[in-house]
Amino acid sequence: MMLGKVDGLRELDLSVDGFWNSFFAVVVALPALIVNWVTIADSYGDVAADFEDRFAIFIRLAVIDLVAWLLPLAGLALVARRFRFADRYVHYVVASNWTTAIVAWLMLPPAILLLFLPDQTDMAWFLSLAIFIASQIFVWRMTNVAIGRGAATASAVYAGMFAASIVILIALQWLLGLG
Protein backbone atom coordinates (compact mmCIF):
# COMPACT_ATOMS: atom_id res chain seq x y z
CA MET A 1 0.00 0.00 0.00
CA MET A 2 2.89 2.33 0.77
CA LEU A 3 3.99 1.80 -2.82
CA GLY A 4 0.51 2.76 -4.02
CA LYS A 5 -0.67 -0.79 -4.75
CA VAL A 6 -4.30 -1.57 -3.95
CA ASP A 7 -3.50 -5.29 -3.53
CA GLY A 8 -2.06 -4.55 -0.10
CA LEU A 9 -5.51 -3.66 1.17
CA ARG A 10 -6.63 -7.26 0.66
CA GLU A 11 -3.91 -8.42 3.06
CA LEU A 12 -5.36 -6.44 5.97
CA ASP A 13 -8.02 -7.72 8.35
CA LEU A 14 -10.75 -5.12 7.94
CA SER A 15 -13.21 -6.79 10.30
CA VAL A 16 -14.17 -5.32 13.66
CA ASP A 17 -11.57 -7.58 15.29
CA GLY A 18 -9.01 -6.52 12.70
CA PHE A 19 -9.73 -2.88 13.49
CA TRP A 20 -9.09 -3.35 17.21
CA ASN A 21 -6.17 -5.72 16.62
CA SER A 22 -4.48 -3.08 14.46
CA PHE A 23 -3.82 -1.09 17.62
CA PHE A 24 -1.34 -3.86 18.50
CA ALA A 25 0.86 -1.91 16.07
CA VAL A 26 1.58 0.37 19.03
CA VAL A 27 3.20 -2.59 20.80
CA VAL A 28 5.10 -3.51 17.63
CA ALA A 29 6.42 0.05 17.38
CA LEU A 30 7.34 0.38 21.08
CA PRO A 31 10.95 -0.89 20.89
CA ALA A 32 11.80 1.62 18.15
CA LEU A 33 9.88 4.38 19.89
CA ILE A 34 11.63 3.65 23.20
CA VAL A 35 15.04 4.06 21.58
CA ASN A 36 13.90 7.40 20.15
CA TRP A 37 12.55 8.56 23.52
CA VAL A 38 15.77 7.53 25.30
CA THR A 39 17.85 9.39 22.72
CA ILE A 40 15.77 12.54 23.01
CA ALA A 41 15.68 12.37 26.82
CA ASP A 42 19.48 12.06 26.79
CA SER A 43 19.70 15.19 24.66
CA TYR A 44 18.17 17.13 27.57
CA GLY A 45 21.43 16.58 29.48
CA ASP A 46 21.79 20.26 30.39
CA VAL A 47 18.31 20.35 31.92
CA ALA A 48 18.00 16.78 33.18
CA ALA A 49 21.15 15.90 35.05
CA ASP A 50 19.99 12.77 36.84
CA PHE A 51 18.07 9.61 35.98
CA GLU A 52 14.78 10.76 37.52
CA ASP A 53 14.73 13.92 35.41
CA ARG A 54 15.50 12.01 32.22
CA PHE A 55 12.95 9.33 33.06
CA ALA A 56 10.31 12.04 33.56
CA ILE A 57 11.20 13.45 30.14
CA PHE A 58 11.06 9.93 28.67
CA ILE A 59 7.53 9.43 30.07
CA ARG A 60 6.39 12.82 28.74
CA LEU A 61 7.78 11.95 25.30
CA ALA A 62 5.92 8.63 25.36
CA VAL A 63 2.63 10.33 26.26
CA ILE A 64 3.12 12.96 23.56
CA ASP A 65 3.89 10.46 20.79
CA LEU A 66 1.15 8.02 21.70
CA VAL A 67 -1.52 10.72 22.01
CA ALA A 68 -0.35 12.26 18.72
CA TRP A 69 -0.72 8.81 17.11
CA LEU A 70 -4.14 7.90 18.50
CA LEU A 71 -6.07 11.15 19.03
CA PRO A 72 -6.14 12.16 15.34
CA LEU A 73 -7.64 8.75 14.52
CA ALA A 74 -10.42 9.44 17.02
CA GLY A 75 -10.90 12.89 15.54
CA LEU A 76 -11.13 11.41 12.06
CA ALA A 77 -13.95 9.17 13.27
CA LEU A 78 -15.92 12.27 14.16
CA VAL A 79 -15.64 13.82 10.68
CA ALA A 80 -15.51 10.72 8.43
CA ARG A 81 -19.26 10.56 7.90
CA ARG A 82 -19.53 14.29 7.22
CA PHE A 83 -16.83 14.08 4.53
CA ARG A 84 -18.30 10.89 3.04
CA PHE A 85 -15.63 8.34 3.67
CA ALA A 86 -17.01 6.66 6.79
CA ASP A 87 -17.19 3.42 4.80
CA ARG A 88 -13.38 3.59 4.42
CA TYR A 89 -12.57 4.67 8.00
CA VAL A 90 -11.72 1.13 9.15
CA HIS A 91 -9.53 0.66 6.07
CA TYR A 92 -7.66 3.84 6.89
CA VAL A 93 -7.20 3.12 10.62
CA VAL A 94 -5.96 -0.43 10.10
CA ALA A 95 -3.55 0.62 7.35
CA SER A 96 -2.48 3.73 9.24
CA ASN A 97 -1.70 1.88 12.46
CA TRP A 98 0.53 -0.66 10.71
CA THR A 99 2.13 2.05 8.58
CA THR A 100 2.92 4.09 11.68
CA ALA A 101 4.63 1.07 13.22
CA ILE A 102 6.75 0.67 10.09
CA VAL A 103 7.62 4.37 10.07
CA ALA A 104 8.67 4.15 13.73
CA TRP A 105 11.13 1.40 12.79
CA LEU A 106 12.33 3.37 9.74
CA MET A 107 13.20 6.27 12.06
CA LEU A 108 15.33 4.03 14.29
CA PRO A 109 18.75 4.43 12.56
CA PRO A 110 19.16 8.16 13.34
CA ALA A 111 18.23 7.51 16.97
CA ILE A 112 20.76 4.69 17.23
CA LEU A 113 23.38 6.91 15.62
CA LEU A 114 22.77 9.61 18.22
CA LEU A 115 22.65 7.11 21.05
CA PHE A 116 26.11 5.74 20.28
CA LEU A 117 27.68 8.78 18.61
CA PRO A 118 26.08 11.84 20.24
CA ASP A 119 28.46 14.18 18.42
CA GLN A 120 26.98 13.20 15.04
CA THR A 121 23.93 15.41 15.36
CA ASP A 122 24.25 16.90 11.87
CA MET A 123 24.39 13.47 10.25
CA ALA A 124 21.52 12.18 12.40
CA TRP A 125 19.31 15.19 11.62
CA PHE A 126 20.02 14.88 7.88
CA LEU A 127 19.23 11.17 7.99
CA SER A 128 16.06 11.88 10.02
CA LEU A 129 14.92 14.47 7.52
CA ALA A 130 15.52 12.17 4.54
CA ILE A 131 13.66 9.29 6.20
CA PHE A 132 10.85 11.61 7.30
CA ILE A 133 10.32 12.94 3.76
CA ALA A 134 10.36 9.43 2.26
CA SER A 135 8.02 8.11 4.95
CA GLN A 136 5.52 10.91 4.35
CA ILE A 137 5.41 9.98 0.67
CA PHE A 138 4.67 6.39 1.75
CA VAL A 139 2.01 7.58 4.21
CA TRP A 140 0.30 9.63 1.50
CA ARG A 141 0.29 6.62 -0.83
CA MET A 142 -1.15 4.42 1.93
CA THR A 143 -3.82 7.06 2.58
CA ASN A 144 -4.70 7.20 -1.11
CA VAL A 145 -5.14 3.42 -1.27
CA ALA A 146 -6.97 3.12 2.07
CA ILE A 147 -9.42 5.97 1.44
CA GLY A 148 -9.98 4.92 -2.18
CA ARG A 149 -11.58 8.21 -3.24
CA GLY A 150 -8.84 9.66 -5.40
CA ALA A 151 -5.81 11.85 -4.85
CA ALA A 152 -7.72 14.98 -3.84
CA THR A 153 -9.59 13.29 -1.00
CA ALA A 154 -6.48 11.38 0.04
CA SER A 155 -4.52 14.64 0.10
CA ALA A 156 -7.18 16.29 2.25
CA VAL A 157 -7.23 13.38 4.71
CA TYR A 158 -3.43 13.21 4.75
CA ALA A 159 -3.10 16.96 5.33
CA GLY A 160 -5.74 16.94 8.04
CA MET A 161 -4.17 14.02 9.89
CA PHE A 162 -0.69 15.50 9.51
CA ALA A 163 -1.83 18.89 10.78
CA ALA A 164 -3.74 17.34 13.69
CA SER A 165 -0.69 15.33 14.70
CA ILE A 166 1.60 18.37 14.56
CA VAL A 167 -0.82 20.53 16.55
CA ILE A 168 -1.14 17.81 19.19
CA LEU A 169 2.64 17.34 19.33
CA ILE A 170 3.30 21.05 19.77
CA ALA A 171 0.48 21.57 22.28
CA LEU A 172 1.49 18.60 24.41
CA GLN A 173 5.17 19.54 24.29
CA TRP A 174 4.23 22.99 25.57
CA LEU A 175 1.79 21.64 28.20
CA LEU A 176 4.32 19.08 29.44
CA GLY A 177 7.22 21.51 29.54
CA LEU A 178 9.19 20.19 26.59
CA GLY A 179 8.54 23.10 24.22
C-alpha positions as CSV (number, residue, x, y, z in Angstrom):
1,M,0.0,0.0,0.0
2,M,2.9,2.3,0.8
3,L,4.0,1.8,-2.8
4,G,0.5,2.8,-4.0
5,K,-0.7,-0.8,-4.7
6,V,-4.3,-1.6,-3.9
7,D,-3.5,-5.3,-3.5
8,G,-2.1,-4.5,-0.1
9,L,-5.5,-3.7,1.2
10,R,-6.6,-7.3,0.7
11,E,-3.9,-8.4,3.1
12,L,-5.4,-6.4,6.0
13,D,-8.0,-7.7,8.3
14,L,-10.8,-5.1,7.9
15,S,-13.2,-6.8,10.3
16,V,-14.2,-5.3,13.7
17,D,-11.6,-7.6,15.3
18,G,-9.0,-6.5,12.7
19,F,-9.7,-2.9,13.5
20,W,-9.1,-3.4,17.2
21,N,-6.2,-5.7,16.6
22,S,-4.5,-3.1,14.5
23,F,-3.8,-1.1,17.6
24,F,-1.3,-3.9,18.5
25,A,0.9,-1.9,16.1
26,V,1.6,0.4,19.0
27,V,3.2,-2.6,20.8
28,V,5.1,-3.5,17.6
29,A,6.4,0.1,17.4
30,L,7.3,0.4,21.1
31,P,11.0,-0.9,20.9
32,A,11.8,1.6,18.1
33,L,9.9,4.4,19.9
34,I,11.6,3.6,23.2
35,V,15.0,4.1,21.6
36,N,13.9,7.4,20.2
37,W,12.6,8.6,23.5
38,V,15.8,7.5,25.3
39,T,17.8,9.4,22.7
40,I,15.8,12.5,23.0
41,A,15.7,12.4,26.8
42,D,19.5,12.1,26.8
43,S,19.7,15.2,24.7
44,Y,18.2,17.1,27.6
45,G,21.4,16.6,29.5
46,D,21.8,20.3,30.4
47,V,18.3,20.4,31.9
48,A,18.0,16.8,33.2
49,A,21.2,15.9,35.1
50,D,20.0,12.8,36.8
51,F,18.1,9.6,36.0
52,E,14.8,10.8,37.5
53,D,14.7,13.9,35.4
54,R,15.5,12.0,32.2
55,F,12.9,9.3,33.1
56,A,10.3,12.0,33.6
57,I,11.2,13.5,30.1
58,F,11.1,9.9,28.7
59,I,7.5,9.4,30.1
60,R,6.4,12.8,28.7
61,L,7.8,12.0,25.3
62,A,5.9,8.6,25.4
63,V,2.6,10.3,26.3
64,I,3.1,13.0,23.6
65,D,3.9,10.5,20.8
66,L,1.1,8.0,21.7
67,V,-1.5,10.7,22.0
68,A,-0.3,12.3,18.7
69,W,-0.7,8.8,17.1
70,L,-4.1,7.9,18.5
71,L,-6.1,11.2,19.0
72,P,-6.1,12.2,15.3
73,L,-7.6,8.8,14.5
74,A,-10.4,9.4,17.0
75,G,-10.9,12.9,15.5
76,L,-11.1,11.4,12.1
77,A,-14.0,9.2,13.3
78,L,-15.9,12.3,14.2
79,V,-15.6,13.8,10.7
80,A,-15.5,10.7,8.4
81,R,-19.3,10.6,7.9
82,R,-19.5,14.3,7.2
83,F,-16.8,14.1,4.5
84,R,-18.3,10.9,3.0
85,F,-15.6,8.3,3.7
86,A,-17.0,6.7,6.8
87,D,-17.2,3.4,4.8
88,R,-13.4,3.6,4.4
89,Y,-12.6,4.7,8.0
90,V,-11.7,1.1,9.1
91,H,-9.5,0.7,6.1
92,Y,-7.7,3.8,6.9
93,V,-7.2,3.1,10.6
94,V,-6.0,-0.4,10.1
95,A,-3.5,0.6,7.4
96,S,-2.5,3.7,9.2
97,N,-1.7,1.9,12.5
98,W,0.5,-0.7,10.7
99,T,2.1,2.1,8.6
100,T,2.9,4.1,11.7
101,A,4.6,1.1,13.2
102,I,6.8,0.7,10.1
103,V,7.6,4.4,10.1
104,A,8.7,4.1,13.7
105,W,11.1,1.4,12.8
106,L,12.3,3.4,9.7
107,M,13.2,6.3,12.1
108,L,15.3,4.0,14.3
109,P,18.8,4.4,12.6
110,P,19.2,8.2,13.3
111,A,18.2,7.5,17.0
112,I,20.8,4.7,17.2
113,L,23.4,6.9,15.6
114,L,22.8,9.6,18.2
115,L,22.6,7.1,21.0
116,F,26.1,5.7,20.3
117,L,27.7,8.8,18.6
118,P,26.1,11.8,20.2
119,D,28.5,14.2,18.4
120,Q,27.0,13.2,15.0
121,T,23.9,15.4,15.4
122,D,24.2,16.9,11.9
123,M,24.4,13.5,10.2
124,A,21.5,12.2,12.4
125,W,19.3,15.2,11.6
126,F,20.0,14.9,7.9
127,L,19.2,11.2,8.0
128,S,16.1,11.9,10.0
129,L,14.9,14.5,7.5
130,A,15.5,12.2,4.5
131,I,13.7,9.3,6.2
132,F,10.9,11.6,7.3
133,I,10.3,12.9,3.8
134,A,10.4,9.4,2.3
135,S,8.0,8.1,4.9
136,Q,5.5,10.9,4.3
137,I,5.4,10.0,0.7
138,F,4.7,6.4,1.8
139,V,2.0,7.6,4.2
140,W,0.3,9.6,1.5
141,R,0.3,6.6,-0.8
142,M,-1.2,4.4,1.9
143,T,-3.8,7.1,2.6
144,N,-4.7,7.2,-1.1
145,V,-5.1,3.4,-1.3
146,A,-7.0,3.1,2.1
147,I,-9.4,6.0,1.4
148,G,-10.0,4.9,-2.2
149,R,-11.6,8.2,-3.2
150,G,-8.8,9.7,-5.4
151,A,-5.8,11.9,-4.9
152,A,-7.7,15.0,-3.8
153,T,-9.6,13.3,-1.0
154,A,-6.5,11.4,0.0
155,S,-4.5,14.6,0.1
156,A,-7.2,16.3,2.3
157,V,-7.2,13.4,4.7
158,Y,-3.4,13.2,4.7
159,A,-3.1,17.0,5.3
160,G,-5.7,16.9,8.0
161,M,-4.2,14.0,9.9
162,F,-0.7,15.5,9.5
163,A,-1.8,18.9,10.8
164,A,-3.7,17.3,13.7
165,S,-0.7,15.3,14.7
166,I,1.6,18.4,14.6
167,V,-0.8,20.5,16.6
168,I,-1.1,17.8,19.2
169,L,2.6,17.3,19.3
170,I,3.3,21.1,19.8
171,A,0.5,21.6,22.3
172,L,1.5,18.6,24.4
173,Q,5.2,19.5,24.3
174,W,4.2,23.0,25.6
175,L,1.8,21.6,28.2
176,L,4.3,19.1,29.4
177,G,7.2,21.5,29.5
178,L,9.2,20.2,26.6
179,G,8.5,23.1,24.2
